[in-house]
Amino acid sequence: MKAWNFKVKSNPKEIGDKLESALGAVDGLVFNMNCKKNNSVTFKVRKKILYAWYMLFLNYIIVNGRLSKTAIKNETDVEISFTLHFLMALIIFTYVLLFFGLLITIILGTNNSLLMFISGGILLAVGVLLWIEFQKRTDKKVQEYKTLISEILEF
């Protein structure tokens, strides 16, 4: 979805510990961290799913990060990517399949009633409006995570 790269003046283990202490204590977030053999650290941050409808409003961005040592001493390359939660991607995929199924039905002429054209138009309009709203929310959530991480790492 989106990627964010920057460098921080510290080693990967210290940065990982700093992120874990700050994000692990936040109620509502899940923070997983793995230390690799070659001085790199990977982590994943996401919000907890408490109720099913939270998926539509709160919990569709997963932050995947990798902290790796650079050639310069005491410097770390931070690579962070923001991805969709699997269930949110499944909701979008289902909606697209529903729209294309309706479109194929109209094109093949199995049902050429006015009601079918009206429902197809409404489905398309709702899909476009949902896509615009989804993009706004996604950009807002990504910016919130960027602000949170940059405040923790103080770079």
C-alpha positions, 0 to 999 in steps of 0.5 A: 500500500504505502512505504516510508523509509528514513534513517535514525541515529541509534542501533536497531535493538535500541530502537526496537526496545523504544518502540516496544516500550512505547507502543506495547503499553498503549491499550488497544494496540498489538505490538509484535517484535522479532529480532533477527540474527543479522542485527535487524529487527522486524515489528508489526503494529495493529489495533485490536479487534474488539467488535466486528464493526471496528473493522470498518472504522478502526482496524484496517491498517497494519504497520509492518516495520524493519530496522536494519543496521547500515554501513555507518556506525550507530545508524539504523535504516527504518523501513515501514510499510502500511498494508490493509488488514486481510478482512478489509481487503476481502470486503473490498474484493467482495464489493468489486465482485458484486459490481462486476457480476451485476455488470456482466448480467446487464451486458449478457442481457439476461435481465435488461429491466430498468430496475437492473440498470438503476440498481447497477447505477446505485451500486456504482455510485455507492462504490465510488463514494465508498472508495473516496471515503476509504482513501481519505480514512486510509491517508488519515490513519497512515498519517496518524501512525507516522506522527506516532512513530516519529514522536516516539523515535524523535527524529 
